[in-house]
């Protein structure tokens, strides 16, 4: 017999003393059921005790596994497979109660599985009423295997009549529809999709992934294979197959199955087998963390006949499957599986957000009540020939063990006794740092009797003595590097368009490794000057294309080969040409020696640098500026920054953030040349890394007598309080709200500040001065802001925001982070709505330093002087430790601005100087908090599409937080995450690998300058590399070729011939 006993223990402890965990509550099996039985059953206890509250601060950082997949910005969902057949006679309150339990478990929707029969269909109206009442969601899963195919017209009618309900789940804006089997009706879905516009993710597992995609109608695939093979534990082999074929099909979404167990004994349906459960529930969720699928479906909520239900037992007296299926005994009644839901909020939040909050601790366990050797097998097999599987003896598959999982915030001890005798336990999984789900087992061997699982915690032991920031470990270099040069503004004049061939390539090293120049060679270069880049420094390198006559510029080229010391990594910088083209000079950054691909850049302008930023380390993984990584970079640095005050975090910011367009709602003198300050809307600025926004909003009113007709627009004017302000409008507030919500839905866990300025009315035809907002306009404005998701209302304002830890904000809204509005405009009185998350700017102390300099070099010197005056000792009493907004932008004279334009001034001389002049003036003790720029991410004039952008500021912010500030021991008490752990223990080294695997992954594709991406180039393809080194080629050791030779590096990945 195959009895699984699901045993739930909820140990209790005083929240005031979370270090002592007492086994105050335990439950044991009073109906032992040992001996030879001719029935097979699952049994379970009920429970009545409480969770442990682990102290007053209920937010904990958890990371239980190295995540090998990129945690992308995709919207994720978790569903439970729900058998409508079971609920045919349910009342609305019964439906609502199950939906409530699903919501408490953080499940997003039920996949309503129903066959083509009237009884099941009759339950749908009640299900939808219940979901609408609960604010829950559902979607259809058509069961083609139950009672045969559905008529095409019936499917269309069902979807059409329900898809507009608020309870129907939509994926990517379309109603989600799934199936259980039915590939024989694939052609039906061509018309079904045309008529319903549904997003179709069928389960056609009988075909496998490749064949399931061949009909061309599936928008994604659901895989039913949630259980392991025979006597093995669950692996991800089938998942990998689905992911591979879905990726080949254009990156279609994968819905991954998760299930705790499988046992069925229904001979009437030719079903009598089990698949190994044992550790499956924990193992499968760990695999979800690794794979990071688009969607997850739990099998099941209430499929009682297959014993994998996690929902409550309900209305079992009307469940006829046992009778119809000729079950030899009742293996459902009085056997609840509710315990498997206990840790779902943790797993689901971990999967979706990367960092859940633990507010309660607990333990739960499960085991078979009878040893395998004592049982009559009842003709049950492990695996089943009906699924084309080799069958096993169930004795060899189901282990005689007691399994348990504990959700803990620190180490604890578990004792398992059988008949009062302690049995040895094994922890099979301990999460990093001891925070998360611990999982183990105990073999009950020959012991018999009552089973008791108890949990206890000893007083906390000493912390890791090696996890301490020490000055001796500092790698940040003070070594002088070659001085850089600012671009001369005159080079932006059209008449000077081709006056010099000098180009710069800036390399920023925010790693603990030295970038060691190995060798260079160049041809037809007046100067090819590259050198070492010490840790924490930047070098402006020179590639000066010759201006001499009699040369063929097509042949001009140079290569600089670097090794990353202490590693086997290497990279190459190439200067080359692409003629004819509007951008004939090109720079190729080749990181294939780091397994991070290549990118070809168009050199934007004379003496304007192309910039490469590299951060991370050999142990931690590397991030580079070739492309943007995940949008929620702060969440991915959570373990690094969570204990730092906001004033000890660096973030990109944007100046006049809403001015990414000229919308023309002011009849004034503002044009793109003199008024537009950004090329990206707020959504893309957020994706580009910005977390501080200078948002200037005005109500734009029609002229008299229609001044009551107005709208809210971002605005850039010379003086919003002037009688006749000059400037123009940008994005509308309603669009910005949608963009913020779009971003935060995809990228939870960020801290985003919007400093709201102006807050005054201006007439469309500016005249008669400002219109100060009355209460009606203020209320209207606040009602718009309340549409922004993840605002943080009712924050404790006794502590100024900049002195709050980052985790204080990041953990708000169940880990979704904070969007914080700071009112700093021209409102006549100090108005804030703290309950709605709208605060006065006085709640956060900051120094907004604006140099007002009219050209780049003087601005840079002034900004650098300002941030060097700020103290970063980490001493809370240090009044010089301030939140500093560094405005890396110039205030050119009006005629100069009109001549060159704000965009050119930003992207050619000014923004690129940040990466050499700015970086080399920073140190772990000296830096601004906000790096505010115009035209964030833009590197080529008027090129605002995502593929053309640069990720330099995004990567710089990550590196300054991850590397530079981590070496300030006054602020960062822990050892830098980029340094190898001094301990040789495997777990210590794993800790250093857990974060960046989700921010970058090996990729050896090529991004060409026109935006084309080659995902899998041949290893020999390296754009800009020449096969022959021509006579006259110069090497960095002074050698000049007297005859042409084959390039010895032509087939290499890095600095050594491979």
Buried (B, 14 or more C-beta within 10 A) or exposed (E): BBBBBBBBBBBBBEEEEBEEBBBBBBBBBEEBBEEEBEBBBBBBBEBEBBBBBBBEEBBBBBBBBBBEBBBBBBBBBBBBBBBBBBBBEBEBEBBBBBBEBBBEBBBBBBBBBBBBBEEBBEBBEBBBBBBBBBEBBBBBBBBBBBEEBBEBEEBBEBBBEBBEBEBBBBBEEBBBBBBBBBBEBBEBBEBBBEBBEBBBBBBBBBBBBEEBBEBEBBBBBBBBBBBBBBBEEBEBEBBEBBBEBBEEBEEBBBBBBBBBBBBBBBEEBEBBBBBBBBBBBBBBBBBBBBBBBBBBBBBBBBBBBBBBBBBBBBBBEEBEBBEEBEBBBBBBEEBBBBBBBBBBBBBBBBBBBBBBBBBBBBBBBBBBBBBBEBBBBBEBBBBBEEEEBEBBBBBEBBBBBBBBBBBBBBBBEBBBBBEEEEBEBEBBBBBBBBBBBBBBBBBBEEBBBEBBBBBBBEEEEEEBEEBEBEEEBBBBBEEEBBEBBBBBBEBBEEEEEEBBBBBBBBBBBBBBBBBBBBBBBBBBBBBBBBBBBBBBBBBBBBBBBBEEEEBEBEBBBBBBBBBBBBBEBBBBBBBBBBEEEEBBBBBBBBBBBBBBBBBBBBBBBBBBBBBBBBBBBBBBBBBBBBBBBBBBBBBBBBBBBBBBBBBBBBBBBBBBBBBBBBBBBBEBBBBBBBBBBBBBBBBBBBBBBBBBBBBBBBBBBBBEEEBEEBBBBBBBBBEBEBEBBBBBBBBBBEBBBBBBBBBBEBBBBBBBBBBBBBBBBBBBBBEEBBBEBEEEBBEBBBEBBBEBBBBBBEBEBEEBBBBBBBBBBBBBBBBBBBBBBBBBBBBEEEBBBBEBBBBBBEBBEBBBBBBEBEBBBBBBBBBBEBBBEBBBEBEEEEEEBBBBBBBBBBBBEEEBBEBBBBBBBBBBBBBBBBBBBBBBBBBBBBBBBBBBBBBBBBBBBEBBEEEBBBBBBBBBBBBBBBBBBBBBBBBBEBBBBBBBBEBEEEEBEBBBBBBBBBBBBEBBBBBBBEEEEBEEBEEEEBBBBBEEBBEBBBBBEEEEBEEEEEBEBBBBBBBBEE
